[in-house]
Amino acid sequence: MTDSSESAMNVISVLPKDAIPSIDDPTFGEEYVGDPDDEVLIVEPGNGASPARAYPIRILNYHEVVNDTVPVADGDAASIAVTWCPICGSGVVYDATVDGRRLTFGVSGKLADDDLVLYDRETDSEWKQSTGKCIAGDLAGERLRVRPGPMTTYAAFREAHPDGVVLQPESEGSAAASGYDPSGYEAYEEREAFGLRGMRGEGPEREWNRDDLDPKTIVLGVTPADGGALGFPQPIVEAAGGVVETTVGETAVVVLATDDGLHAFEQPEFELRLESGSVSGDGTTWTLTTGESADGRRLRRVETRRLYAFAWQDDHGPRSFYSL
């Protein structure tokens, strides 16, 4: 599918640079101050020994970017950017290394099609959060690589990762003083209006000329490394019984919708079934939060991003959605 932002992207400035402060020195602990049903983005370090990390949306609402380093194999570490746009409901984890150079990201204060525009502090280039593409600056045209970062509930994270750790609140600032109050963002989720105008009551008027999906329908955008892009609306996957098997680009995928979120994997050589909230296949059960089976096997995740339908359509066009 064509990236529609190539020709029709609307970029506006709404805040001063860094008015929304990124977290650049994250700390983690075993306790979480929020609710069990709060959503989190999950990162599993690649060394197989370090605990999984949860990044609560309650905290990301106020910071939008966490610059972090996670252990990988052979004692090395990988730089990542955990990113979140509250207006687009867009959560994506990126590899923060481009051409061997580590980048750190901040909030530019701009929006591109109502989506967060990141900037990197090394070159001051600007990046569209939902696509990971550099849209201005020395690195224009480069694209960040997506890392696995499933979104689920904190309760599901804790059940799947009993030894996991969770991002801790910053100790200073108005967000910390408010306890990272989510009420304003929850109110936006409930409003019919979308985009900047829906969030703040100001900004460009936007139209939504389709009746098969609401603009803030949750979509899992699947973008395999070998090409292709297809958005899976949660209600459509649920209407298919919670399991969809199809091909995106050159990759056969299976997309599943359960109570704890949407997940996409490369299609295994067997069928996955969803029955009474439990996923089974090939004689065993599977935990989608980790992609692991009860007998120790693991499904391979494909590159995904979770976002609202209007944001996916802005990036990939109106025909980029899976339908039954």
Disulfide bonds with the S-S distance in Angstrom:
none
